[in-house]
Amino acid sequence: MQVLHPVLRRSADSWVLWYVAFNIAANFFLSEVAYALLAIGAAISIVAKRLEPRCGSSLRAAASVLAIAASQTPLLLWAAPSHPSLLYSAFAVAAAVCEELFFRGVLLPDLGNLPQAFAFALAHIRLSDPVSLVESALLFPHYLLLGVALGFAADACGYPTSAVAHATYNLLSSVYTLPFDTWVVAALLLCDSISVAAVALVKKVEKRGHAYRV
């Protein structure tokens, strides 16, 4: 273990390499490979740095998840069922967990909320073809705001809470599809802004409650 530990430590500190490897694999190879790399990089960092999730009350954790979920429900007005396979939905949930381990479990403590949210949004830019590039670039603000909201949830209650919220979001996104037009994107950004405000409020209540207990 004395021999392996420095190697693990160097791997944990080089999260940029894991991040770049994930983006290359996601854009030019298989998504399964990309998320496997992300999970491995996150696991090494969490173990080597002994990163433990922040603990919040179960009530506030539930409030964070519900705040994100409830703020997105107006989008169902435009949503249409997509009837995905069980395997597709399961992968969407697994992808959310991998992303939470890396972005909220590893990057959030090291970089802070806004930088990790920026890295999260940048990771969703697709370079495989021009159409995907344009669409994903237009959705960059959406992923940035979602990353901030999930960061607030993880900071208040731990990344297992943000993982539940993100997995729920991905599951619903796999079951329903939204048309890509100006009004829907505007509504999406409005809902994302509400998510950020709602989870920030939960985080503020968490801090105030902790101050009262102290």
Secondary structure, DSSP 4 states (H G I P E B T S, - for coil): -TTHHHHHHHHHH-HHHHHHHHHHHHHHS-HHHHHHHHHHHHHHHHHHTT--PPP--HHHHHHHHHHHHHHHGGGGGT-EE----HHHHHHHHHHHHHHIIIIIIIIHHHH-HHHHHHHHHHTT---SSHHHHHHHHHTHHHHHHHHHHHHHHHHHH-HHHHHHHHHHHHHHHHHEE---SHHHHHHHHHHHHHHHHHHHHHHHHHHHHHHHH-
